[in-house]
Amino acid sequence: MDTADLGLPVDVPSTALFTDRYELTMLQAALRAGTADRRSVFEAFTRRLPEGRRYGVVAGTGRVLDAVENFRFDTGVLDFLAQQRIVDEPTLSWLADYRFRGDIWGYPEGEVYFPGSPIIRVEGTFAEAVLLETVILSILNHDSAVAAAASRMSTAAGDRPLIEMGARRTHELAAVAAARAAYVGGFTTTSDLAAGFRYNIPTVGTSAHAFTLLHDSERDAFTAQVQAHGSDTTLLVDTYDVAEAVRAAVEVAGKDLGAVRIDSGDLLLLAHRVRQQLDELGAKNTKIVVTSDLDEYAIASLAAAPVDAYGVGTQLVTGSGHPTSSMVYKLVARAVSDDADAPLLPVAKKSMGAKTSVGGRKWAARRVDEHGVAEAEVIGTGAVPEELAGHQLLVELVRGGEIVAREPLDAARDRHIAARAGLPLSATQLSRGEPVLPTEYARA
């Protein structure tokens, strides 16, 4: 992809093998059966939210667009498929010319969603649309899980900024995606330089305990850091004795010390003690940053503490207990024949268990009450009711294979803030509960 239009500094490699083998074996069988070109509609959705969660957050849409645009079978990939005898020669020939030329609609990035919401709708031939299943789901399932955790944490933090610092707790490439998703969900900065480089997310970071331990004394470490970075730096004060470290930090950096960071112990107690000590030392503008295995509940428990910022790692990049969003990608409609103008037939899997789905090409709208607060997620097929026409959720993302909806990451972040604010107040409760909006189906 040419990223110059967004000012991005790197290109995205081929995503053709970010898929499961059965996508290609289905393609070969469909080509042989003569059904590969049959017009089809696939939708990505989740049947349920993670237990206790009240809403989901759409994240990864921009990465999906990159993945679709770069889903190309180059010579090396085709050679691998041939050598492994994954598909036959006619299928290899077809893949050599593959480009997605269909249409994609979806919830815009940062929007909230609920069970059944058609988060992505992919329309094209069966062959071109089925190949995208795995890569779309891998991106949306991961990024939306991280963004949902980030949203809960940002709600708990209120106006206090959040630092994403989970790169060392997950796969190195997942860490970049997680930082991006966290930014969509409300985090303000990241420690991951790759995320800053790729997505222009503000980066922060100063020192770890190793830097203090390197020096003969804590005072020597603070002196070296202040000399290198100025008094506005953040000094880590819990390597040895917190009270002694705070005293040394102010003596070295002066009353204009930027911040101190506490990474262990009873954060609630220490935050109060450190604030009192800083004020007594005249460093009344010095901020307090806390880290140490935080999640949304720990952040909420510190709401009354004199904390100025939070750094979150493990719980964020693992979705705070829910590392996937359980989204699926299902064929919901296909043409009744191979004729290009053939009407669409709704299709759906029948199941005795919980894996049922609703057939038909769907629209989605969010009904609001007289106060403008959302009261239901309405999903339907056919014509959109007039009263919901102005509240539709799906937007055009790809038209005829061309990306039409790229946007700056800040747009998705701002959209999420607005979407969350439009939900009932109970959406922000951290206690377990049902989805804050019911899903209603309007039949055609």
Secondary structure, 3 states (H helix, E strand, C coil): CCHHHHCCCCCCCCCCCCCCHHHHHHHHHHHHHCCCCCEEEEEEEECCCCCCCCCEECCCHHHHHHHHHCCCCCHHHHHHHHHCCCCCHHHHHHHHCCCCCCEEEECCCCCEECCCCCCEEEEEEHHHHHCCHHHHHHHHHHHHHHHHHHHHHHHHHCCCCEEECCHHHCCHHHHHHHHHHHHHHCCCEECCHHHHHHHCCCECCCCCHHHHHHCCCHHHHHHHHHHHHCCCCEEECCCCCHHHHHHHHHHHHCCCCCEEEECCCCHHHHHHHHHHHHHHCCCCCCEEEECCCCCHHHHHHCCCCCCCEEEECHHHHCHHHCCCCCEEEEEEEEECCCCCCCCEEECCCCCCCCCCCCCCCEEEEEEECCCCCEEEEEEEECCCCHHHHHHECCEEEEECCEECCCCCHHHHHHHHHHHHHCCCHHHHCCCCCCCCCCEEEECC
